[in-house]
Amino acid sequence: MREETVKISTEYIKLEGLLKFAGTAETGGEAKQRIQAGEVKVNGEVCQMGGKKLRPGDVVDLGDVRLTVQ
């Protein structure tokens, strides 16, 4: 599993935006599909809310990639 740290300069980033920003989804539509298919875990739990607000310390698992928000 590849692990990456994503640094944000705002209070939060939405889940869909994080997937695009980190390069794990090329488009918003692709990000939405992965989220709705149940492929994304936030802090160990499946999350199907694309608008979920992620803050520093949150961890997103995509199976092959783990993103830590910082």
N, C-alpha and C positions, 0 to 999 in steps of 0.2 A: 504494500500500500504506500502510495506517495503522500507525503505530508507537506502542507504549505501553510504559511502564515500570511494572512491578508490584513494589511494595515489600513485602517479607515481614518479619515480626518474629521468625520462627523459623529454625532451622537450615536447613530445607528445606520444600518444599511438593510434594505429589504432582501429577503431570501433570493428572489428572482434576479435582482440586481447583483447580488454577490456571485451567483453562478456565472453571469455574463462577465463581470469584472475580473473574476479569477480565470476565465477562459475555459471553464468546464462545459459551457453551453455557448454556441455561436450566436444564437438569437434568443429573444425573449420567449418566442414560441417554443423553442427547444427546451428552455429552462422550465417553462410552464408544464410541458409534457412530462418531463422527468419528475417534477414535484407531484403532479397529479397521479402518476403511475406508482407512487409510493417508494421511489428509488432514493429518496433523500431523508436522512435522519438529522435532527437538530438536538444536540445534547443527549444522544442515545435513543431518542424516540422518533418514529416516523412522523414527518410533518408534511401535510398536503396544502398548506397555506402559503402561497407565493408571496403574499404581502407581509409575512411574519417579519417583525423587526429584530434584527440581530445586533447585539452589542458586544463590545470587547469582552473576551472570555468565552463566548459561545463557540461551539465546535459543530461543524457540518460534515457528515459522512456521506459519501456518494458511492460507496463500495470500493472503488479503486483509488479514490482520493479523499483525504481528510483535510478540511480547511479550518484553521483556527483564526477567529477574528481578533484583531489586536488594535 
